[in-house]
Amino acid sequence: MEALVVYFAAQQLQRKKRYRDPLDPLHIDDTELLQKYRFPRNQIISLCEELEPHIGRPTSRSHAIPTHTQVLVMLRFLASGTFQNVIGDVTGMSQASVSRIISQVTDVLYNKARTEIKRPQNPQEIHQTAQAFHRISGFPRVIGAIDGTHIPIKTPSDNEYIYVNRKGYHSLNLQVVGNVQNLITSYTVKYPGSTHDAYIWNNCPLRGCFQIGVYGDMHLLGDSGYPLEPFLLTPYPHPTTWGQERYNRSHKKTRTIMEQTFGVLKSRFRCLHNSGGSLQYKPKKCAKIAAACMLLHNRCVQQRIPAPELLEEEEQEDEGDHDDPAAVAGAGQVGGLNDGLRDG
């Protein structure tokens, strides 16, 4: 009988227990917050308040994991690319709990990225964007630089071969458009690594906007992996005149903004960089994580949050790695993930 009393007392005590939070942004050093979570205290608190309606719920065992703990777990994962069990060891949570947090917060941030990451919306914004690009090297009427970048992912179980890129590893090929401030203004995350940049461009909604004249006589700048179009300007493959050489110099100097943007993005969120290994998820989830990182990157830029030390630059598939420009429009015709992913 005494043993039963002790047993039921222990069970009652267990039911009253709550999750003990080892993370509290109010008690973490400012330097550590920036180093490990990429945001200062006030921005983390603001992000927690924003996400509270979406993620502030108890676990399946009614042990409430505070919203700020979930946010910090997610930020730590994105900033480091660390395995879930390692993050679990640091926070005192199980790998399963960390996995659920990452999945849930990723979905929320992905949905926000789809609505928050925007191209210039009105004539004033378009003019200001073009003026900023013009100040770099005198290139007129530019409202964005476009480029592709690969993020490493684990070997998918389905159609594995379509994810192998030109460098020989499994990846997603992201199409990104950015401005002078390193803000990302448009993205496409749904294509496997073997897909050519030109194919992604030919099938993205942004191209349709240019085709129907949404942006008038404005244009984007892209490398020779893209087809030359009235609204997408690429370099001369073999310049023969002084004017063509000057055009190429101005084009390259202006378009370099995307290399800088990718460098900051992947240094800030190392889960996208090959130094962090590869994302250990299915392609659809990897795509959502990439979009979430771009959303948070933009917020860092808008709030002027210092970027971490830049990692060694990855080899980009630049002009020298592409096919003959005359053939790029028909290269790499691999469709996107058929999982309801939308472009931003």
N, C-alpha and C positions, 0 to 999 in steps of 0.2 A: 504493500500500500504506500509506504513512504517513497519507494522508487517511482511509483506512478505520479505522486504529488510533485516530486522533483522534475519528472519528465514534462508534465503539463505546465509547470511554472517556467521551465526553460523555453517551451514552445511559445508561451505568452510573451516572454521577454523578447524572443526572436521576432514576433509579429510587431512589437513596438519599436524595433530597431529601424533606423533610417540610414540611408546611404551617407557615409562620412566623406565630405568633400575635401580632397587634398589640394584642390586648386581654388584659389580665390584671387581675382585680379586686384583686389584692394590690398593684398598682402604680398604681392610679387613685385620685385624690384623693377623699376621702369626700364632699365637697360636689358634685363632678362626678358621682359615682355616684348620689346622690339626685336631682340635677337632670336627668340624662340617662337614668337607668335606673330611677328611682323606688324603689330599694331600697338599704339600707346594705350594707356589705361582708359582715357576718356572715350576713344574710339571703340574699344572692346566693350565697354559698358553700353555705349550707344547701340552697338550691333546686337548685344544681348537683349536690349529692350525691343529692338526691331523684330528679332526672331522669336521672342517669348510666345506670341500667339500661335506660332507654328510648331514649336518644339517643346514648349513648357508643359510636359505631361509626365505622369508617373510611368515607371517601367512595368513590365508584366507582373512583377511581384509587389507592386505598389510601393516600391522604394524609390522615392523621387530623386532623380538626378538633376541637380540645379541646371538651369539654362546656361549659366556662365561656364559651368564645367563642360557641357556639351560643346559650346562655342570654342573653348580653349582646346579641347581634344581635337576638334576639326582643324583649327588653325595650326596646331602643332603638327598634325599629319600633313597638311598641305605644305607647310614651311620646310619640313624635313624629309618627307617621303618615307618615314620610318614605318616598319611593320606594325600591325595592330597589336600584336602581343607585347612589343616593346613599349608602346604607348600605354597599354594596360598595366604593365609592371610599374610605370612611373605614377600612374593615377590611382592604382589600387583597384581598377576595374577588370572584369574578365574580357577576354578577347571578343566574346560574343557581344558584350555591351558596347565595346568600342566600335565594332562592326555596325551595329544598329545605329549608333550615333552618326557615324560617317555617312551611312546611307541616307538617313533622314535629313541631315543638314545639307548634304549634297543636293538632294531634290529641291529643297527650299531655295538654295542659292542659285541653282540652275534656272528655276522658274523666274527668279528675280532678274537674272542676267538676260533672259529673253525679252524683257520689257524695259530694262534700265540701260542696256548698252544700245546706243542710238547713233545713227548717222546725223549729219547736220539737218535740222528740221525746218528751217525757214531761210529766206533770202539773206537775212542778216548773219545767221550762223554760217551759211555757205560762203559769204563774202569774207567774214573774219577768218575762216579756215584757209581759204585761198590766199589771203594776204599773208598769213603766217608762213605758209609754204613758199610763197614768193620771196620772202625775206631770206630764206636759206641760200638760194643760188640763182634767183631771178627767174625761176620756172613759173610761167603764168597758169592760172585757172586750174590749179591742182587742189582737190578736196580730200585726197587720201593716198597713202602708199599701200600697196597690196603685196603680200608675200605668203608663202607657205612655210610651216615648220612642223617637224615630226615630234611626237611624244611617244616614248617607248612604253609598250604594254606587254603583259605576259602572253605566251602563245595561246591564241584562242582555240577552242575546241571545235568550232565550226568554220569551214572555209579558211583554214589557217593560212593558206598560201597567198590570199589576197592582201594580207596584212604585212607581208614582207616587203620592205621598201628597197630603194636602190642601194642602200648601205648594208643590206643583208639582215636587218633585225625587224622584229614585229613592231608596228607603230600605227598610230592614227595620223593622218595628214591634215593639219589644221590650216584653213585659209583665214587670214586675219588682215583687216584694214585698220590703219592707225593714222593719227594726226601728229602734228609737230610737238604737242605736249606729251607724247607717248601714251595718249589715251587710245584705247581700242574702240573703234566706232562700228565695226561689223565683224562677224565671225561665222565660220562654218566648221563644225566639229565632227561630222558624221561619216567621213570618208576614210577607208582603210589605207594603210601606208603605201600600197602599190599604185594608188590613184594619182594620175598626173595633175599638176596644178591647173593646167589648161582645162581639163575635164571638169574639175570642181567649179572653176569660174564659169564655164559655159552652162552649168546647171544650177547656179545659185540665184536667188531672188534679186540680189543687188544688180546683177547684169540686166535683168528685166527692167529695173527702175531706170537705168541709163538708157535702155533701148526706147522707152516710151517718153523720154525727155524730161524726167523728173528733175534732173540736175542741169538742164540746159546745155551750155557749151563747156561745162566743167569736165574734168577727167581724173582718172587715177593713174599712178605710175607703177609699173610692174617690170620685173626682169624678163629676160628672153624666154623664160618658160611659159609666158602668156602670149596669146595671139595679139597682134597689133589691131586695134579697133579705134574708131573715132573718139571713144571715151576711155580707152585704155592704151596708154603710150608706153612703148618698150624701146630699148636701145637699138641703135643701128648695129647690126651684126658685124659689118665690115666697113667702118667709116672711111670715106675716101677724101673728104673735103674738110677744111678748117671748121666750117659751120657744123658739120656732122660730129666732129670731134668735140666741139664746144657743147653741142646738144647732149652728147653722151656724158661729158663731165658734169654738167648741171643736173642731168637725170640721175646719175649715180649718187651725187652728193645729196640731192633731195631725198632720194629713196632710202638712203642709209638710215633714216629714222626708224624703219621697221626692224633693222638689225639691232638697233639700240633698244627698241621696245621688247623684242624677244629676249635680249640679254637680261633686262631688268625683270621681266615676267618670270623667267626660269630661275633666276638667282633668288628672287623673292619667294617663289613657290617651287621648291626643289623636287617635289613629286613629279614635275613635268620635265626635269632635266635628267640626262642619262647618268649623272653622278648619284642620283637617288635610286638607281636600279631601274625598275620598270613598274608601272602600276599593275597591281595584282588583282585585277578585276576583269569582268567581261567588257567588251568594247563599248557597249552602251553606257555603262557606268563610268568608264574612263572618259568618254566624251562629255558627260555631265560634270565630272570633276574638272576638266579643262575649262569649261564654260564658267564654273564657279570661281576658278582661279582668275580668269579674266575680269570677272565682276569685281573681285576684291582688289585686283591690281589697279583698276580704274579708281576705286575709292582711295587707295593709297596715293595715287597721283593727284587726285582732286584735293586731298587733305594735306598734300605736300609732306607725306611721311617719308623719311629718308630711306633710300633703297639700301639693301645690304651690299656687302662687297660682291662685285660681279664675279661669277664663276668663269672659268676658262671657256671661251666661246666655242660652241659646237660647230662642226663643219656644216655649213649651210649648202643646200643644193642651189648654187648660184649659176650664173650664166654658163660657166664652163662645164657644168654637169648636165645640162639639158640637151634634148634632142635638137635637131635642125628646126629653127623657128617655123619653117614652112610646114612642118609635120606635127607641131605640138597640139593643134586643135583636135587631132584624132588619136592622140596617144593616151595610154593608161585609162581606158574606158571601163572603170569599175564602179558600180553603183554604190550609193551610200547605205548606211545601216538602215534596215527596214524596221525601225523600232519607234517611230513617231518623233524622232528628234527633229527640232526645228532650228533653222539658222537664226542668228542674232544680228 
